[in-house]
Amino acid sequence: MKSGMAKKEKAKAAKAETKAAKKKEKKQKAELKAATKELTKAENKKAAVEAKAAEEAKKGEAEDVLKKLLSSGMTAEEILAKLQ
């Protein structure tokens, strides 16, 4: 009788371990999903900041070129004509 009871107890323990492992896995998957979402959000924010910085750099360069052309004696009309 004892071996039959021991087998049942082992089976019960194994079932409980499986249930706990599945619960842990589910929790870890949820944490991974949340972390992935946060990472994606941060990467998108970084890309937007970098794009804005690049745009500001281009704007600064254009202003510098414009200032140089104006200081060299070129008129605004001449600059516009060259741009078209």
PDB file of N, CA, C and O in Angstrom:
ATOM      1  N   MET A   1       0.810  -1.198   0.000  1.00  0.00           N
ATOM      2  CA  MET A   1       0.000   0.000   0.000  1.00  0.00           C
ATOM      3  C   MET A   1       0.851   1.259   0.000  1.00  0.00           C
ATOM      4  O   MET A   1       0.505   2.271  -0.610  1.00  0.00           O
ATOM      5  N   LYS A   2       1.976   1.168   0.701  1.00  0.00           N
ATOM      6  CA  LYS A   2       2.798   2.365   0.803  1.00  0.00           C
ATOM      7  C   LYS A   2       3.338   2.802  -0.552  1.00  0.00           C
ATOM      8  O   LYS A   2       3.394   4.001  -0.822  1.00  0.00           O
ATOM      9  N   SER A   3       3.730   1.889  -1.395  1.00  0.00           N
ATOM     10  CA  SER A   3       4.283   2.258  -2.694  1.00  0.00           C
ATOM     11  C   SER A   3       3.238   2.915  -3.585  1.00  0.00           C
ATOM     12  O   SER A   3       3.555   3.817  -4.361  1.00  0.00           O
ATOM     13  N   GLY A   4       2.017   2.471  -3.477  1.00  0.00           N
ATOM     14  CA  GLY A   4       0.918   3.084  -4.223  1.00  0.00           C
ATOM     15  C   GLY A   4       0.679   4.508  -3.760  1.00  0.00           C
ATOM     16  O   GLY A   4       0.452   5.399  -4.578  1.00  0.00           O
ATOM     17  N   MET A   5       0.729   4.730  -2.463  1.00  0.00           N
ATOM     18  CA  MET A   5       0.544   6.074  -1.907  1.00  0.00           C
ATOM     19  C   MET A   5       1.722   6.962  -2.282  1.00  0.00           C
ATOM     20  O   MET A   5       1.551   8.145  -2.576  1.00  0.00           O
ATOM     21  N   ALA A   6       2.916   6.384  -2.268  1.00  0.00           N
ATOM     22  CA  ALA A   6       4.118   7.155  -2.596  1.00  0.00           C
ATOM     23  C   ALA A   6       4.066   7.610  -4.055  1.00  0.00           C
ATOM     24  O   ALA A   6       4.445   8.736  -4.377  1.00  0.00           O
ATOM     25  N   LYS A   7       3.596   6.728  -4.925  1.00  0.00           N
ATOM     26  CA  LYS A   7       3.476   7.095  -6.341  1.00  0.00           C
ATOM     27  C   LYS A   7       2.476   8.226  -6.525  1.00  0.00           C
ATOM     28  O   LYS A   7       2.712   9.148  -7.306  1.00  0.00           O
ATOM     29  N   LYS A   8       1.365   8.156  -5.809  1.00  0.00           N
ATOM     30  CA  LYS A   8       0.349   9.200  -5.902  1.00  0.00           C
ATOM     31  C   LYS A   8       0.902  10.533  -5.398  1.00  0.00           C
ATOM     32  O   LYS A   8       0.654  11.588  -5.982  1.00  0.00           O
ATOM     33  N   GLU A   9       1.651  10.459  -4.309  1.00  0.00           N
ATOM     34  CA  GLU A   9       2.243  11.682  -3.744  1.00  0.00           C
ATOM     35  C   GLU A   9       3.268  12.280  -4.713  1.00  0.00           C
ATOM     36  O   GLU A   9       3.328  13.495  -4.898  1.00  0.00           O
ATOM     37  N   LYS A  10       4.067  11.411  -5.323  1.00  0.00           N
ATOM     38  CA  LYS A  10       5.063  11.879  -6.307  1.00  0.00           C
ATOM     39  C   LYS A  10       4.366  12.515  -7.507  1.00  0.00           C
ATOM     40  O   LYS A  10       4.789  13.559  -8.004  1.00  0.00           O
ATOM     41  N   ALA A  11       3.300  11.878  -7.961  1.00  0.00           N
ATOM     42  CA  ALA A  11       2.549  12.394  -9.107  1.00  0.00           C
ATOM     43  C   ALA A  11       1.928  13.743  -8.756  1.00  0.00           C
ATOM     44  O   ALA A  11       1.933  14.676  -9.558  1.00  0.00           O
ATOM     45  N   LYS A  12       1.396  13.822  -7.543  1.00  0.00           N
ATOM     46  CA  LYS A  12       0.785  15.064  -7.078  1.00  0.00           C
ATOM     47  C   LYS A  12       1.834  16.179  -6.990  1.00  0.00           C
ATOM     48  O   LYS A  12       1.584  17.315  -7.393  1.00  0.00           O
ATOM     49  N   ALA A  13       3.016  15.832  -6.454  1.00  0.00           N
ATOM     50  CA  ALA A  13       4.104  16.798  -6.333  1.00  0.00           C
ATOM     51  C   ALA A  13       4.585  17.251  -7.715  1.00  0.00           C
ATOM     52  O   ALA A  13       4.852  18.433  -7.931  1.00  0.00           O
ATOM     53  N   ALA A  14       4.692  16.299  -8.646  1.00  0.00           N
ATOM     54  CA  ALA A  14       5.128  16.627 -10.006  1.00  0.00           C
ATOM     55  C   ALA A  14       4.123  17.547 -10.684  1.00  0.00           C
ATOM     56  O   ALA A  14       4.494  18.479 -11.398  1.00  0.00           O
ATOM     57  N   LYS A  15       2.844  17.271 -10.448  1.00  0.00           N
ATOM     58  CA  LYS A  15       1.785  18.103 -11.036  1.00  0.00           C
ATOM     59  C   LYS A  15       1.855  19.527 -10.468  1.00  0.00           C
ATOM     60  O   LYS A  15       1.693  20.502 -11.201  1.00  0.00           O
ATOM     61  N   ALA A  16       2.095  19.632  -9.170  1.00  0.00           N
ATOM     62  CA  ALA A  16       2.211  20.943  -8.529  1.00  0.00           C
ATOM     63  C   ALA A  16       3.428  21.694  -9.055  1.00  0.00           C
ATOM     64  O   ALA A  16       3.366  22.899  -9.297  1.00  0.00           O
ATOM     65  N   GLU A  17       4.536  20.974  -9.231  1.00  0.00           N
ATOM     66  CA  GLU A  17       5.761  21.594  -9.778  1.00  0.00           C
ATOM     67  C   GLU A  17       5.521  22.098 -11.200  1.00  0.00           C
ATOM     68  O   GLU A  17       5.958  23.190 -11.561  1.00  0.00           O
ATOM     69  N   THR A  18       4.827  21.299 -11.997  1.00  0.00           N
ATOM     70  CA  THR A  18       4.512  21.688 -13.371  1.00  0.00           C
ATOM     71  C   THR A  18       3.642  22.936 -13.386  1.00  0.00           C
ATOM     72  O   THR A  18       3.864  23.858 -14.171  1.00  0.00           O
ATOM     73  N   LYS A  19       2.656  22.947 -12.509  1.00  0.00           N
ATOM     74  CA  LYS A  19       1.756  24.104 -12.423  1.00  0.00           C
ATOM     75  C   LYS A  19       2.538  25.353 -12.010  1.00  0.00           C
ATOM     76  O   LYS A  19       2.329  26.430 -12.569  1.00  0.00           O
ATOM     77  N   ALA A  20       3.431  25.213 -11.040  1.00  0.00           N
ATOM     78  CA  ALA A  20       4.241  26.344 -10.582  1.00  0.00           C
ATOM     79  C   ALA A  20       5.176  26.820 -11.686  1.00  0.00           C
ATOM     80  O   ALA A  20       5.372  28.022 -11.864  1.00  0.00           O
ATOM     81  N   ALA A  21       5.750  25.879 -12.423  1.00  0.00           N
ATOM     82  CA  ALA A  21       6.659  26.232 -13.520  1.00  0.00           C
ATOM     83  C   ALA A  21       5.909  26.977 -14.620  1.00  0.00           C
ATOM     84  O   ALA A  21       6.424  27.944 -15.180  1.00  0.00           O
ATOM     85  N   LYS A  22       4.700  26.529 -14.929  1.00  0.00           N
ATOM     86  CA  LYS A  22       3.893  27.200 -15.956  1.00  0.00           C
ATOM     87  C   LYS A  22       3.522  28.612 -15.511  1.00  0.00           C
ATOM     88  O   LYS A  22       3.534  29.552 -16.307  1.00  0.00           O
ATOM     89  N   LYS A  23       3.191  28.744 -14.222  1.00  0.00           N
ATOM     90  CA  LYS A  23       2.848  30.062 -13.679  1.00  0.00           C
ATOM     91  C   LYS A  23       4.063  30.994 -13.760  1.00  0.00           C
ATOM     92  O   LYS A  23       3.938  32.161 -14.129  1.00  0.00           O
ATOM     93  N   LYS A  24       5.234  30.462 -13.409  1.00  0.00           N
ATOM     94  CA  LYS A  24       6.474  31.247 -13.464  1.00  0.00           C
ATOM     95  C   LYS A  24       6.794  31.655 -14.903  1.00  0.00           C
ATOM     96  O   LYS A  24       7.193  32.789 -15.167  1.00  0.00           O
ATOM     97  N   GLU A  25       6.610  30.704 -15.829  1.00  0.00           N
ATOM     98  CA  GLU A  25       6.862  30.979 -17.244  1.00  0.00           C
ATOM     99  C   GLU A  25       5.933  32.082 -17.755  1.00  0.00           C
ATOM    100  O   GLU A  25       6.359  32.974 -18.488  1.00  0.00           O
ATOM    101  N   LYS A  26       4.670  32.010 -17.361  1.00  0.00           N
ATOM    102  CA  LYS A  26       3.692  33.014 -17.783  1.00  0.00           C
ATOM    103  C   LYS A  26       4.100  34.394 -17.271  1.00  0.00           C
ATOM    104  O   LYS A  26       4.023  35.384 -18.000  1.00  0.00           O
ATOM    105  N   LYS A  27       4.533  34.450 -16.018  1.00  0.00           N
ATOM    106  CA  LYS A  27       4.973  35.716 -15.419  1.00  0.00           C
ATOM    107  C   LYS A  27       6.197  36.259 -16.163  1.00  0.00           C
ATOM    108  O   LYS A  27       6.269  37.450 -16.466  1.00  0.00           O
ATOM    109  N   GLN A  28       7.151  35.378 -16.452  1.00  0.00           N
ATOM    110  CA  GLN A  28       8.367  35.792 -17.155  1.00  0.00           C
ATOM    111  C   GLN A  28       8.045  36.285 -18.566  1.00  0.00           C
ATOM    112  O   GLN A  28       8.637  37.257 -19.035  1.00  0.00           O
ATOM    113  N   LYS A  29       7.116  35.619 -19.236  1.00  0.00           N
ATOM    114  CA  LYS A  29       6.720  36.058 -20.575  1.00  0.00           C
ATOM    115  C   LYS A  29       6.101  37.449 -20.525  1.00  0.00           C
ATOM    116  O   LYS A  29       6.363  38.286 -21.388  1.00  0.00           O
ATOM    117  N   ALA A  30       5.270  37.690 -19.501  1.00  0.00           N
ATOM    118  CA  ALA A  30       4.643  39.005 -19.346  1.00  0.00           C
ATOM    119  C   ALA A  30       5.703  40.068 -19.076  1.00  0.00           C
ATOM    120  O   ALA A  30       5.633  41.170 -19.619  1.00  0.00           O
ATOM    121  N   GLU A  31       6.688  39.736 -18.237  1.00  0.00           N
ATOM    122  CA  GLU A  31       7.771  40.672 -17.948  1.00  0.00           C
ATOM    123  C   GLU A  31       8.602  40.956 -19.197  1.00  0.00           C
ATOM    124  O   GLU A  31       8.996  42.095 -19.448  1.00  0.00           O
ATOM    125  N   LEU A  32       8.862  39.915 -19.970  1.00  0.00           N
ATOM    126  CA  LEU A  32       9.626  40.076 -21.210  1.00  0.00           C
ATOM    127  C   LEU A  32       8.871  40.958 -22.192  1.00  0.00           C
ATOM    128  O   LEU A  32       9.456  41.829 -22.835  1.00  0.00           O
ATOM    129  N   LYS A  33       7.581  40.729 -22.300  1.00  0.00           N
ATOM    130  CA  LYS A  33       6.753  41.530 -23.213  1.00  0.00           C
ATOM    131  C   LYS A  33       6.772  42.999 -22.795  1.00  0.00           C
ATOM    132  O   LYS A  33       6.889  43.887 -23.639  1.00  0.00           O
ATOM    133  N   ALA A  34       6.655  43.255 -21.487  1.00  0.00           N
ATOM    134  CA  ALA A  34       6.676  44.632 -20.991  1.00  0.00           C
ATOM    135  C   ALA A  34       8.033  45.281 -21.235  1.00  0.00           C
ATOM    136  O   ALA A  34       8.111  46.449 -21.617  1.00  0.00           O
ATOM    137  N   ALA A  35       9.098  44.520 -21.012  1.00  0.00           N
ATOM    138  CA  ALA A  35      10.451  45.046 -21.230  1.00  0.00           C
ATOM    139  C   ALA A  35      10.685  45.333 -22.711  1.00  0.00           C
ATOM    140  O   ALA A  35      11.297  46.342 -23.061  1.00  0.00           O
ATOM    141  N   THR A  36      10.205  44.456 -23.571  1.00  0.00           N
ATOM    142  CA  THR A  36      10.340  44.650 -25.011  1.00  0.00           C
ATOM    143  C   THR A  36       9.590  45.904 -25.453  1.00  0.00           C
ATOM    144  O   THR A  36      10.075  46.676 -26.280  1.00  0.00           O
ATOM    145  N   LYS A  37       8.404  46.089 -24.890  1.00  0.00           N
ATOM    146  CA  LYS A  37       7.598  47.269 -25.216  1.00  0.00           C
ATOM    147  C   LYS A  37       8.330  48.543 -24.783  1.00  0.00           C
ATOM    148  O   LYS A  37       8.374  49.523 -25.526  1.00  0.00           O
ATOM    149  N   GLU A  38       8.901  48.520 -23.583  1.00  0.00           N
ATOM    150  CA  GLU A  38       9.648  49.680 -23.080  1.00  0.00           C
ATOM    151  C   GLU A  38      10.862  49.962 -23.954  1.00  0.00           C
ATOM    152  O   GLU A  38      11.158  51.115 -24.264  1.00  0.00           O
ATOM    153  N   LEU A  39      11.568  48.896 -24.352  1.00  0.00           N
ATOM    154  CA  LEU A  39      12.747  49.052 -25.199  1.00  0.00           C
ATOM    155  C   LEU A  39      12.367  49.658 -26.543  1.00  0.00           C
ATOM    156  O   LEU A  39      13.049  50.561 -27.029  1.00  0.00           O
ATOM    157  N   THR A  40      11.303  49.178 -27.140  1.00  0.00           N
ATOM    158  CA  THR A  40      10.830  49.699 -28.422  1.00  0.00           C
ATOM    159  C   THR A  40      10.480  51.175 -28.293  1.00  0.00           C
ATOM    160  O   THR A  40      10.813  51.985 -29.158  1.00  0.00           O
ATOM    161  N   LYS A  41       9.807  51.506 -27.206  1.00  0.00           N
ATOM    162  CA  LYS A  41       9.431  52.898 -26.949  1.00  0.00           C
ATOM    163  C   LYS A  41      10.687  53.781 -26.836  1.00  0.00           C
ATOM    164  O   LYS A  41      10.743  54.871 -27.407  1.00  0.00           O
ATOM    165  N   ALA A  42      11.682  53.298 -26.098  1.00  0.00           N
ATOM    166  CA  ALA A  42      12.922  54.053 -25.921  1.00  0.00           C
ATOM    167  C   ALA A  42      13.679  54.198 -27.249  1.00  0.00           C
ATOM    168  O   ALA A  42      14.232  55.258 -27.541  1.00  0.00           O
ATOM    169  N   GLU A  43      13.699  53.131 -28.042  1.00  0.00           N
ATOM    170  CA  GLU A  43      14.381  53.187 -29.343  1.00  0.00           C
ATOM    171  C   GLU A  43      13.688  54.181 -30.272  1.00  0.00           C
ATOM    172  O   GLU A  43      14.356  54.921 -30.994  1.00  0.00           O
ATOM    173  N   ASN A  44      12.362  54.205 -30.261  1.00  0.00           N
ATOM    174  CA  ASN A  44      11.621  55.153 -31.097  1.00  0.00           C
ATOM    175  C   ASN A  44      11.889  56.588 -30.655  1.00  0.00           C
ATOM    176  O   ASN A  44      12.048  57.487 -31.480  1.00  0.00           O
ATOM    177  N   LYS A  45      11.936  56.784 -29.338  1.00  0.00           N
ATOM    178  CA  LYS A  45      12.213  58.119 -28.804  1.00  0.00           C
ATOM    179  C   LYS A  45      13.622  58.555 -29.203  1.00  0.00           C
ATOM    180  O   LYS A  45      13.834  59.703 -29.594  1.00  0.00           O
ATOM    181  N   LYS A  46      14.577  57.640 -29.104  1.00  0.00           N
ATOM    182  CA  LYS A  46      15.963  57.930 -29.481  1.00  0.00           C
ATOM    183  C   LYS A  46      16.036  58.306 -30.961  1.00  0.00           C
ATOM    184  O   LYS A  46      16.711  59.268 -31.327  1.00  0.00           O
ATOM    185  N   ALA A  47      15.350  57.554 -31.799  1.00  0.00           N
ATOM    186  CA  ALA A  47      15.358  57.835 -33.238  1.00  0.00           C
ATOM    187  C   ALA A  47      14.774  59.215 -33.528  1.00  0.00           C
ATOM    188  O   ALA A  47      15.280  59.942 -34.382  1.00  0.00           O
ATOM    189  N   ALA A  48      13.713  59.570 -32.818  1.00  0.00           N
ATOM    190  CA  ALA A  48      13.094  60.882 -33.016  1.00  0.00           C
ATOM    191  C   ALA A  48      14.038  61.998 -32.582  1.00  0.00           C
ATOM    192  O   ALA A  48      14.148  63.022 -33.256  1.00  0.00           O
ATOM    193  N   VAL A  49      14.711  61.799 -31.467  1.00  0.00           N
ATOM    194  CA  VAL A  49      15.678  62.800 -30.976  1.00  0.00           C
ATOM    195  C   VAL A  49      16.839  62.939 -31.965  1.00  0.00           C
ATOM    196  O   VAL A  49      17.277  64.050 -32.263  1.00  0.00           O
ATOM    197  N   GLU A  50      17.327  61.822 -32.462  1.00  0.00           N
ATOM    198  CA  GLU A  50      18.438  61.858 -33.427  1.00  0.00           C
ATOM    199  C   GLU A  50      18.011  62.541 -34.725  1.00  0.00           C
ATOM    200  O   GLU A  50      18.783  63.300 -35.311  1.00  0.00           O
ATOM    201  N   ALA A  51      16.799  62.278 -35.170  1.00  0.00           N
ATOM    202  CA  ALA A  51      16.303  62.907 -36.397  1.00  0.00           C
ATOM    203  C   ALA A  51      16.183  64.415 -36.207  1.00  0.00           C
ATOM    204  O   ALA A  51      16.530  65.195 -37.094  1.00  0.00           O
ATOM    205  N   LYS A  52      15.692  64.810 -35.045  1.00  0.00           N
ATOM    206  CA  LYS A  52      15.559  66.237 -34.756  1.00  0.00           C
ATOM    207  C   LYS A  52      16.936  66.888 -34.682  1.00  0.00           C
ATOM    208  O   LYS A  52      17.118  67.996 -35.185  1.00  0.00           O
ATOM    209  N   ALA A  53      17.892  66.229 -34.074  1.00  0.00           N
ATOM    210  CA  ALA A  53      19.248  66.764 -33.978  1.00  0.00           C
ATOM    211  C   ALA A  53      19.877  66.904 -35.365  1.00  0.00           C
ATOM    212  O   ALA A  53      20.556  67.890 -35.651  1.00  0.00           O
ATOM    213  N   ALA A  54      19.645  65.914 -36.215  1.00  0.00           N
ATOM    214  CA  ALA A  54      20.179  65.979 -37.585  1.00  0.00           C
ATOM    215  C   ALA A  54      19.554  67.140 -38.338  1.00  0.00           C
ATOM    216  O   ALA A  54      20.233  67.849 -39.082  1.00  0.00           O
ATOM    217  N   GLU A  55      18.263  67.329 -38.142  1.00  0.00           N
ATOM    218  CA  GLU A  55      17.553  68.433 -38.803  1.00  0.00           C
ATOM    219  C   GLU A  55      18.090  69.777 -38.319  1.00  0.00           C
ATOM    220  O   GLU A  55      18.278  70.699 -39.113  1.00  0.00           O
ATOM    221  N   GLU A  56      18.334  69.885 -37.021  1.00  0.00           N
ATOM    222  CA  GLU A  56      18.887  71.120 -36.460  1.00  0.00           C
ATOM    223  C   GLU A  56      20.298  71.379 -37.002  1.00  0.00           C
ATOM    224  O   GLU A  56      20.661  72.524 -37.274  1.00  0.00           O
ATOM    225  N   ALA A  57      21.080  70.324 -37.156  1.00  0.00           N
ATOM    226  CA  ALA A  57      22.430  70.461 -37.696  1.00  0.00           C
ATOM    227  C   ALA A  57      22.379  70.961 -39.142  1.00  0.00           C
ATOM    228  O   ALA A  57      23.150  71.837 -39.531  1.00  0.00           O
ATOM    229  N   LYS A  58      21.459  70.393 -39.934  1.00  0.00           N
ATOM    230  CA  LYS A  58      21.307  70.837 -41.324  1.00  0.00           C
ATOM    231  C   LYS A  58      20.883  72.301 -41.379  1.00  0.00           C
ATOM    232  O   LYS A  58      21.360  73.073 -42.211  1.00  0.00           O
ATOM    233  N   LYS A  59      19.987  72.659 -40.485  1.00  0.00           N
ATOM    234  CA  LYS A  59      19.509  74.039 -40.433  1.00  0.00           C
ATOM    235  C   LYS A  59      20.660  74.976 -40.092  1.00  0.00           C
ATOM    236  O   LYS A  59      20.803  76.039 -40.697  1.00  0.00           O
ATOM    237  N   GLY A  60      21.474  74.582 -39.126  1.00  0.00           N
ATOM    238  CA  GLY A  60      22.636  75.383 -38.738  1.00  0.00           C
ATOM    239  C   GLY A  60      23.618  75.549 -39.882  1.00  0.00           C
ATOM    240  O   GLY A  60      24.142  76.639 -40.108  1.00  0.00           O
ATOM    241  N   GLU A  61      23.864  74.463 -40.602  1.00  0.00           N
ATOM    242  CA  GLU A  61      24.778  74.511 -41.752  1.00  0.00           C
ATOM    243  C   GLU A  61      24.226  75.439 -42.834  1.00  0.00           C
ATOM    244  O   GLU A  61      24.969  76.221 -43.426  1.00  0.00           O
ATOM    245  N   ALA A  62      22.939  75.348 -43.085  1.00  0.00           N
ATOM    246  CA  ALA A  62      22.317  76.201 -44.109  1.00  0.00           C
ATOM    247  C   ALA A  62      22.415  77.670 -43.712  1.00  0.00           C
ATOM    248  O   ALA A  62      22.678  78.531 -44.552  1.00  0.00           O
ATOM    249  N   GLU A  63      22.202  77.950 -42.433  1.00  0.00           N
ATOM    250  CA  GLU A  63      22.314  79.333 -41.967  1.00  0.00           C
ATOM    251  C   GLU A  63      23.741  79.847 -42.120  1.00  0.00           C
ATOM    252  O   GLU A  63      23.955  80.995 -42.510  1.00  0.00           O
ATOM    253  N   ASP A  64      24.722  78.990 -41.809  1.00  0.00           N
ATOM    254  CA  ASP A  64      26.132  79.381 -41.956  1.00  0.00           C
ATOM    255  C   ASP A  64      26.469  79.693 -43.414  1.00  0.00           C
ATOM    256  O   ASP A  64      27.133  80.687 -43.709  1.00  0.00           O
ATOM    257  N   VAL A  65      26.004  78.831 -44.320  1.00  0.00           N
ATOM    258  CA  VAL A  65      26.256  79.051 -45.751  1.00  0.00           C
ATOM    259  C   VAL A  65      25.591  80.346 -46.195  1.00  0.00           C
ATOM    260  O   VAL A  65      26.187  81.129 -46.935  1.00  0.00           O
ATOM    261  N   LEU A  66      24.380  80.573 -45.755  1.00  0.00           N
ATOM    262  CA  LEU A  66      23.643  81.779 -46.117  1.00  0.00           C
ATOM    263  C   LEU A  66      24.383  83.026 -45.612  1.00  0.00           C
ATOM    264  O   LEU A  66      24.520  84.009 -46.340  1.00  0.00           O
ATOM    265  N   LYS A  67      24.852  82.977 -44.379  1.00  0.00           N
ATOM    266  CA  LYS A  67      25.597  84.108 -43.817  1.00  0.00           C
ATOM    267  C   LYS A  67      26.870  84.383 -44.622  1.00  0.00           C
ATOM    268  O   LYS A  67      27.201  85.537 -44.894  1.00  0.00           O
ATOM    269  N   LYS A  68      27.582  83.313 -45.001  1.00  0.00           N
ATOM    270  CA  LYS A  68      28.813  83.479 -45.785  1.00  0.00           C
ATOM    271  C   LYS A  68      28.517  84.110 -47.144  1.00  0.00           C
ATOM    272  O   LYS A  68      29.234  84.999 -47.603  1.00  0.00           O
ATOM    273  N   LEU A  69      27.448  83.633 -47.773  1.00  0.00           N
ATOM    274  CA  LEU A  69      27.098  84.180 -49.085  1.00  0.00           C
ATOM    275  C   LEU A  69      26.692  85.658 -48.966  1.00  0.00           C
ATOM    276  O   LEU A  69      27.087  86.485 -49.788  1.00  0.00           O
ATOM    277  N   LEU A  70      25.911  85.973 -47.949  1.00  0.00           N
ATOM    278  CA  LEU A  70      25.495  87.366 -47.759  1.00  0.00           C
ATOM    279  C   LEU A  70      26.685  88.260 -47.424  1.00  0.00           C
ATOM    280  O   LEU A  70      26.771  89.394 -47.897  1.00  0.00           O
ATOM    281  N   SER A  71      27.614  87.738 -46.594  1.00  0.00           N
ATOM    282  CA  SER A  71      28.786  88.551 -46.224  1.00  0.00           C
ATOM    283  C   SER A  71      29.763  88.700 -47.382  1.00  0.00           C
ATOM    284  O   SER A  71      30.585  89.617 -47.385  1.00  0.00           O
ATOM    285  N   SER A  72      29.681  87.806 -48.368  1.00  0.00           N
ATOM    286  CA  SER A  72      30.566  87.922 -49.529  1.00  0.00           C
ATOM    287  C   SER A  72      30.013  88.907 -50.566  1.00  0.00           C
ATOM    288  O   SER A  72      30.632  89.150 -51.602  1.00  0.00           O
ATOM    289  N   GLY A  73      28.835  89.467 -50.266  1.00  0.00           N
ATOM    290  CA  GLY A  73      28.289  90.472 -51.170  1.00  0.00           C
ATOM    291  C   GLY A  73      27.141  89.982 -52.031  1.00  0.00           C
ATOM    292  O   GLY A  73      26.573  90.762 -52.795  1.00  0.00           O
ATOM    293  N   MET A  74      26.795  88.742 -51.932  1.00  0.00           N
ATOM    294  CA  MET A  74      25.696  88.205 -52.727  1.00  0.00           C
ATOM    295  C   MET A  74      24.374  88.683 -52.124  1.00  0.00           C
ATOM    296  O   MET A  74      24.219  88.716 -50.903  1.00  0.00           O
ATOM    297  N   THR A  75      23.435  89.048 -52.976  1.00  0.00           N
ATOM    298  CA  THR A  75      22.131  89.509 -52.470  1.00  0.00           C
ATOM    299  C   THR A  75      21.207  88.318 -52.235  1.00  0.00           C
ATOM    300  O   THR A  75      21.439  87.222 -52.747  1.00  0.00           O
ATOM    301  N   ALA A  76      20.171  88.551 -51.464  1.00  0.00           N
ATOM    302  CA  ALA A  76      19.201  87.506 -51.183  1.00  0.00           C
ATOM    303  C   ALA A  76      18.542  87.029 -52.476  1.00  0.00           C
ATOM    304  O   ALA A  76      18.270  85.839 -52.640  1.00  0.00           O
ATOM    305  N   GLU A  77      18.289  87.960 -53.387  1.00  0.00           N
ATOM    306  CA  GLU A  77      17.670  87.591 -54.668  1.00  0.00           C
ATOM    307  C   GLU A  77      18.593  86.677 -55.475  1.00  0.00           C
ATOM    308  O   GLU A  77      18.132  85.722 -56.100  1.00  0.00           O
ATOM    309  N   GLU A  78      19.878  86.966 -55.461  1.00  0.00           N
ATOM    310  CA  GLU A  78      20.845  86.134 -56.188  1.00  0.00           C
ATOM    311  C   GLU A  78      20.906  84.722 -55.576  1.00  0.00           C
ATOM    312  O   GLU A  78      20.982  83.720 -56.287  1.00  0.00           O
ATOM    313  N   ILE A  79      20.872  84.679 -54.268  1.00  0.00           N
ATOM    314  CA  ILE A  79      20.906  83.377 -53.575  1.00  0.00           C
ATOM    315  C   ILE A  79      19.665  82.566 -53.924  1.00  0.00           C
ATOM    316  O   ILE A  79      19.757  81.374 -54.217  1.00  0.00           O
ATOM    317  N   LEU A  80      18.497  83.220 -53.892  1.00  0.00           N
ATOM    318  CA  LEU A  80      17.255  82.527 -54.243  1.00  0.00           C
ATOM    319  C   LEU A  80      17.273  82.045 -55.682  1.00  0.00           C
ATOM    320  O   LEU A  80      16.808  80.945 -55.981  1.00  0.00           O
ATOM    321  N   ALA A  81      17.811  82.869 -56.574  1.00  0.00           N
ATOM    322  CA  ALA A  81      17.880  82.488 -57.984  1.00  0.00           C
ATOM    323  C   ALA A  81      18.749  81.236 -58.159  1.00  0.00           C
ATOM    324  O   ALA A  81      18.415  80.354 -58.951  1.00  0.00           O
ATOM    325  N   LYS A  82      19.861  81.159 -57.421  1.00  0.00           N
ATOM    326  CA  LYS A  82      20.747  79.995 -57.521  1.00  0.00           C
ATOM    327  C   LYS A  82      20.083  78.731 -56.950  1.00  0.00           C
ATOM    328  O   LYS A  82      20.332  77.622 -57.423  1.00  0.00           O
ATOM    329  N   LEU A  83      19.246  78.913 -55.938  1.00  0.00           N
ATOM    330  CA  LEU A  83      18.580  77.776 -55.322  1.00  0.00           C
ATOM    331  C   LEU A  83      17.525  77.166 -56.236  1.00  0.00           C
ATOM    332  O   LEU A  83      17.221  75.978 -56.128  1.00  0.00           O
ATOM    333  N   GLN A  84      16.967  77.974 -57.137  1.00  0.00           N
ATOM    334  CA  GLN A  84      15.922  77.474 -58.022  1.00  0.00           C
ATOM    335  C   GLN A  84      16.555  76.883 -59.210  1.00  0.00           C
ATOM    336  O   GLN A  84      15.860  76.393 -60.101  1.00  0.00           O
TER     337      GLN A  84
END
